[in-house]
Amino acid sequence: MILQLKQAQLGYGQGAVLTDVTLTLYKGERAALLGPSGAGKSTLLREAYRQIADAQRVALIPQDLGLVDPLTVTKNVAMGRLDDHGGVRNLSDLIWTRGADRAAILEALSPVDLTNYAPRRVDSLSGGQRQRTAIARALYRGGDVLIADEPVSAVDESRAARIMNLLADRFETGMVALHDLGLARQYATRLIGIRSGKIQFDAAPDDLPQSALDALYA
C-alpha cells in the first residue's frame, strides 16, 4: 500500500476542503481525479504527495507547474533532480550542465517534442510548451509514482493522449487530476469523483455508470 486515508479531513488551517476521505492507493494503480473546479482535487493531491514522498521517489507536476521563468527549459528540467545533489553541485549546474546530465535531459524532452526548445527561456514559451516542460522535468526525475494536477490541460488533444500514455508507461503508480474524461478513462485504472468536498465514487472505468458522471458535473 502506497497511500491510506481513513475518514480524513483535508484543507488549510482550520477550514476543511475535503471531509470524511477514506482512500487507499496500491502499487500499480493509476487513479484519475474528476470533478468540477474547487471540488478539492488539488487538496487531495497535495496530501497524497506529502504522505507518499516520505517513503517513495515521486515525480510531481503541480497545477502552477513550478517553473522558474528566467531559466531555460534545460535548467528547469534539471531541477527535477535537485534533491539528488548538494548545494554546491546544484549551483554549478545552474552555470554549466554536465554532459551526462544534458543527455538525460534531452532524452526527457524528446517524447514531449521540446528538444529544439532546450536553450529557450521558459518565459518565452506558450502555455502548452510550459506544461510539456514540467512533464519533461517529471520524466527526468523518474521514480515509481506520479502526482500531477491537470498536466495536459493546455496541450492539444492528440499530443495530450500520447503524453498520458507515456506517463502511464513511465510511472507504475499515479494519482492525476484530469478535466478530460476520455483521457481519464485512457490513463486510469480507477476513476475517483469529487464534488462538494466529498468523494462521490471510486470505481474502475468500465464499472462506472454514466449516471454517476452526469451527477458529478450537474
C-alpha positions in Angstrom: 0.0 0.0 0.0 1.4 3.4 -1.0 -1.3 5.7 0.4 -4.0 5.3 3.0 -6.5 7.8 4.3 -9.2 7.0 6.8 -12.1 9.4 7.4 -9.6 12.3 6.9 -10.4 16.0 6.9 -8.1 17.8 4.4 -7.7 21.5 4.0 -5.9 24.7 5.1 -5.7 25.9 8.6 -9.0 25.4 10.4 -11.0 25.0 7.2 -11.7 21.6 5.7 -11.9 21.4 1.9 -12.5 17.6 1.9 -14.3 15.7 4.6 -14.6 12.1 5.6 -12.0 11.0 3.0 -11.3 7.2 3.0 -9.0 6.2 0.3 -6.2 3.7 -0.5 -3.7 3.6 -3.4 -1.8 0.5 -4.1 1.3 -0.1 -6.2 0.4 -0.4 -9.9 -2.8 1.6 -9.6 -3.4 4.8 -11.6 -6.1 7.0 -10.2 -7.7 9.8 -12.1 -9.4 12.5 -10.0 -12.5 14.0 -11.6 -14.8 16.8 -10.6 -15.7 20.5 -11.0 -13.3 23.3 -10.2 -13.0 23.9 -6.5 -14.1 20.4 -5.6 -10.9 19.5 -3.7 -8.9 17.6 -6.2 -5.8 19.7 -5.7 -6.1 19.4 -1.9 -6.2 15.6 -2.2 -3.2 15.6 -4.5 -1.2 17.8 -2.0 -1.9 15.4 0.8 -1.1 12.4 -1.3 2.3 13.9 -2.3 3.0 14.8 1.3 2.5 11.3 2.5 4.0 9.3 -0.4 7.1 11.5 -0.8 8.3 10.4 2.7 8.8 6.8 1.5 8.9 6.8 -2.3 10.5 8.8 -5.1 7.7 10.9 -6.5 7.6 13.0 -9.7 5.3 16.0 -9.2 3.6 18.1 -11.8 1.7 20.8 -9.8 -1.0 22.9 -11.4 1.1 26.0 -11.3 3.9 23.9 -12.9 6.6 25.2 -10.5 8.8 26.6 -13.3 11.4 29.3 -13.0 10.7 31.8 -15.7 14.1 33.4 -16.3 15.8 30.0 -16.7 16.0 27.9 -19.8 14.0 24.8 -20.5 17.1 22.7 -19.9 17.7 24.3 -16.4 14.1 23.8 -15.4 14.1 20.2 -16.4 17.4 19.7 -14.5 15.6 20.9 -11.3 13.8 17.6 -11.2 16.9 16.1 -9.6 17.9 18.9 -7.3 17.4 16.8 -4.2 19.8 14.2 -5.6 22.8 16.5 -5.1 24.2 19.1 -2.6 24.1 22.8 -2.9 27.5 23.3 -4.5 26.7 20.8 -7.3 23.3 22.4 -7.9 24.8 25.8 -8.1 27.4 24.7 -10.6 24.7 23.0 -12.7 22.9 26.4 -13.0 26.0 27.6 -14.7 27.0 24.6 -16.7 25.1 21.4 -17.3 27.3 18.3 -17.3 27.4 16.2 -20.5 25.7 13.1 -19.0 23.0 15.2 -17.3 22.4 17.1 -20.6 22.0 13.9 -22.5 19.4 12.6 -20.0 17.6 16.0 -20.1 17.4 15.8 -23.9 16.1 12.3 -23.6 13.3 13.6 -21.4 12.5 16.5 -23.7 12.3 14.3 -26.8 9.0 12.5 -26.2 7.2 15.8 -25.4 8.6 17.4 -28.6 10.7 20.0 -26.9 14.3 19.1 -27.9 14.6 22.2 -30.1 13.4 24.4 -27.2 16.1 23.3 -24.8 18.0 26.6 -24.8 14.9 28.8 -24.7 13.8 30.7 -21.6 10.7 29.3 -20.1 9.0 32.8 -20.1 9.1 32.8 -23.9 7.0 29.6 -24.2 3.3 29.1 -24.8 1.1 27.5 -22.1 1.2 24.1 -23.7 5.0 24.3 -24.1 5.3 25.2 -20.4 3.2 22.2 -19.4 5.4 20.0 -21.5 8.5 21.4 -19.8 7.0 20.4 -16.4 6.2 16.9 -17.8 9.8 16.6 -19.1 11.0 17.5 -15.6 8.9 14.7 -14.1 10.3 12.3 -16.7 13.9 13.4 -15.9 13.2 13.0 -12.2 11.8 9.5 -12.7 10.6 7.3 -9.8 7.7 4.9 -9.4 5.0 7.3 -8.5 3.5 10.3 -10.4 1.4 13.0 -8.8 0.0 15.5 -11.3 -2.6 18.3 -11.3 -4.1 18.8 -14.8 -0.8 18.1 -16.5 -2.1 18.4 -20.1 -4.9 20.9 -19.9 -3.2 23.3 -22.3 -1.8 20.6 -24.7 -3.5 19.8 -28.0 -5.8 16.8 -28.0 -3.6 14.3 -30.0 -0.4 15.2 -28.2 -2.2 15.0 -24.8 -3.3 11.5 -25.5 0.2 10.5 -26.4 1.7 12.1 -23.3 -0.8 10.4 -21.0 0.2 7.1 -22.5 3.8 8.0 -21.9 3.2 8.8 -18.3 1.3 5.6 -17.8 4.3 3.7 -19.2 6.9 5.6 -17.2 5.3 5.7 -13.8 3.9 2.4 -12.4 1.6 4.2 -9.9 -0.1 7.6 -10.2 -2.7 10.0 -9.0 -3.6 12.6 -11.6 -6.4 15.2 -11.7 -7.8 15.5 -15.2 -10.7 17.5 -16.7 -10.9 15.4 -19.9 -13.0 12.2 -19.3 -11.6 10.5 -22.3 -8.1 10.9 -21.2 -9.0 9.8 -17.7 -10.5 6.6 -19.0 -7.4 6.1 -21.2 -5.0 6.6 -18.3 -6.6 5.3 -15.2 -7.3 2.0 -13.6 -9.6 3.9 -11.1 -11.8 7.0 -11.5 -12.4 9.0 -8.4 -15.1 11.6 -8.5 -15.0 14.5 -6.1 -17.8 17.1 -5.5 -18.7 19.5 -2.7 -15.8 18.3 -0.6 -16.6 14.6 -0.7 -15.6 11.6 -2.7 -18.7 10.6 -4.7 -17.4 7.5 -6.4 -14.3 5.4 -6.7 -14.5 2.7 -9.4 -12.8 1.1 -12.4 -13.6 2.9 -15.6 -15.6 0.0 -17.0 -17.7 -0.3 -13.9 -18.7 3.4 -13.6 -22.2 4.2 -14.9 -22.8 7.3 -17.0 -25.3 8.5 -14.4 -22.5 8.9 -11.8 -20.5 11.1 -14.2 -23.6 13.1 -15.1 -24.4 13.7 -11.4 -20.8 14.7 -10.7 -20.9 17.7 -13.1 -24.7 18.5 -12.7 
